[in-house]
Amino acid sequence: MHFDWPYFWHQLLEPDGAFLQGLWLTILISVGGQVIGLVIGLPMALARRSASVFLMWPARFYIFLMRGTPLLVQIVFIYTGLAAAGILRFHDITAGPFTLSGNVQAGILALGLNEGAYMAEIFRAGIDAVDRGQTEAAKSLGMVPGQILRFVVLPQALRIILLPIGNQFNIMLKNSTLVSVIGVSEMLLVTETINSATFRTFELYSVLALYFLALTSIWGGVMRYVEWRMDRGAVRGDAAVIGMLQGEHI
């Protein structure tokens, strides 16, 4: 096997415009899908915990459906299946010089709907992890359920689930390659296109793997910094509580 090192380094350090466009599209799709997942996740988590069967069972079915079927199938179904049934067709959206193609919209929506099911379970786990005694204490102070959720439960739950959400975004970055099946020119499809013309398969896919490794590593570094900041905040909070207690005993 002959590995073309000059070609590899050129593609790695000086990628062409199509690959860079695929890189930015990968990031756009991942961020868009994650935002949709977060927006869906919290209401679904609350519905899942609701005592009303009209809220709980639809939420449970949604989570069951999204987590129980392959993401690739969901992407193809949303873009191709809905269009074939005449239910929904995705048309290009143009805003000034920017155009968001229909397949990109479908890809972001599919990733977001799938992610929403996982976010719902993460939010639900975080809410359930908050000490029930604090909820009871808030009730004794006259707070209504909405205030308890907003000012007592959610701030503590978000602290618990912040890192799992960060890990999910890493997964989202890697799952973004699946939208290539509907013709979205993200990094994988661009690499396949270049490879079909150059046949530098090993070199090109090595470059692709390194770019994804760089993306996930950068995001991992961001999450480690956030975790460090959270740990420092927890230590300062504990120190403040100890100081207050000592002051009470003086």
N, C-alpha and C positions, 0 to 999 in steps of 0.2 A: 504493500500500500504506500502510495506517495502522498504525503501531506504538503500542500502548497502553502508554506509559511508566509511568503510575501502577500499572497492573496488573502490569507486569513487575517493578517495584521491590518491590511488595507481596509477590509470590510469591518473589522472591529473598531479601528480608530478613525476611519474616514468613510462611514457608511454613506450610501447614496441617498438622494432625497426621498425616494420611495420608502426606504427602510425607516428613515427618521419620521416620515409621515405616519407609517405604521406604528412606530413607537408612541407617538403622541396620541394616536387613535386608541391604542391599547390602554393608555392611562385614562383617556376620556371615558372609554367604555367601563373601565373598572370603577372609577369615581362615580359615574352616573348610576351604575348598578348598585353600588354600595349605598348611595344616598337614597335611592328608591327602597332598598331593603330596610334602611333605618326608619324611613317614614312609615312603611307598612308594619314593621316589627313591633313597635310599641302599642299601637291600637290592637293588633292581633294578640299580643301578650295580655292586655287588659281584658279583651273579649274572652280569651282562653281561661282566665281566672274568674270570669263573671259567673254569678249564680243563675243568670238567665240562660235558659237553653237556646233561646233565639240568637244569643251572641256566642255562647260557648261552642255549640255544635258546628256552626259554619266555620268558626276559627279552627276548631280541631280538624275539620275536613280539609281545609286549606293547607294546614301544616302537614297533614297526612299525605295529601296529594303531591305537594311540592317536594317533600323529603323522600317520598316513596317512588318517584319516577326519575329516570335519568335526566340530567340537565340538558344533554344533547338533544334528547327527544323533545323536551319542552321548547328549546330554541327553534327547532324545525317546525314544531306544531304551531307556535305563535306566528312565525313568519310565513310558512308555506301552507299549513293546514287551515288556518283561519281565512287566508286569501282564497284557497280552493273552495271553501264552503261559502264564500261570499259574505263572510261575517265582518272581516276587517282587512283592509289593505293599507300598507304603510307607504305613504307618498313622501317624496323629498320635501324638506322644509328649508327655505332659503331666508336668511336674514342678512341683508347687506352682502358682503363678500363671502359669507360663510353658508355652506350647504350641509345639512344633516340628512344623509340618504336614508331611505326607508329601511334598508337592512340593518343599518347601524341603530336606528330607533328600535327595531324589533329585538336586536341583540341586547341592548341596554335594558329594555323592558323585561325580557326573559330572565336575564341575570338578576335583575332587581326583584322580580316576583319569587324566584327561587331563593334568593338571599333573605327575603322577608320572612320566610318560614323559619330559617335558622336564627334570624334576629329575634323573632317572637319567642323562641325557646330560651335564648340568652337573656332577653329582658325578663321573661317570667322567672327564670332561675335567680336573677339578681334581685328582683322584687321579693321573692320568697325568702331570700337570704337575710333580708332586713329583719331585725329583732321585732317580734310582734309587740313586745312591751312598749316600744316607742310609739307604735300606732295607738295603743291604748292610752298612753300618756297624752298624746296629741288630742285624742277624743275628750279626755278629761279637762283639757284646756278650752274646749268648745269649738275646736276646728272641725269643719265639715269634711267629708271624704275627698272632695277635690283639692282642698287645701292640704290635707294630710299627704296626698299623693304628690303634690307639687313641691311642698316645702320640707317634707320629712322623708318620705320613702324614696322618691326618684333621685335626689342628690346622693343618697347613700348607695342606691342600687347602681347608679352610673359609675361610681368609684369602683364597685365590684366588677362590673362588666366591661370596663374600658379596655383592658388588655385582651379579653376574648374578642371584642369587636375589632381590635387591631389585627389579631390573628386571622379573623375572617376576611379582612381586606387583602391580606397576603394570599389567601386562597382565591379570592376574587381575581387578583392579578393573573394567577395561573389559569383560572377557568375562562378568562377572556379569550384564550386561544380557540375555544369551542365555537365562537361565532364565525370563524372562518368557513364553517360548513354552509353558511348562507351567503357567502361571498363578501364578507366584511374584510377589507384589506388591512387587517392589523398585522403585527409582526410575523406571525406564523405564515399567513397567506402570502405576504410579500416575499418571505424567504423561499417558499415553495415556487413562486413565480420566477425569482432570480435563479433558483436551482434548475428549473426546467430549461433555462437558456444557457447556463454555464456548466451544469453537471458537477459543480463543486459541492457535493452533498455534505461530506463530513465537515469541511471547513465552514460552510454556511450554517449548518445546524449547531456547530460548536459556538459560533458567534451568537446565534439566537439564544442558546442556553445561557451564555455568559451575560447577555443583556437582561434576561429574566432574573438571573441570580443577582445581578446588580440592583434591579428594582426591589426585589424582596429583601435584600440585605440592607438597602437604604431605609426601607420602611421598618425593618426590624430594629435598626439603630434609633429611629425616631421613637419607636415604642419602648425601647430600653431607657431612653432619656425621660419619657413620660413616666415610666415606672419609677425611675430614680427620683423624679420630682414628687411623685405621690408618696414615696417612702419618706422623703424629707418632710413633707407636709404632715404626715402621720406622726413623725417623731416630734415636730414642733407642737402639734396638737396635744400629744400625750404630756409633753413637758409643761404646757400651759395648764392642763388639768391638774397635774401634780402640784404645780405652784399654787393654784387656787386652794387645793386641799390643805397644803402646808400652811397657807395663810389663815385658813379657818381654824387651825389647831393652835396658832400662836396666841 
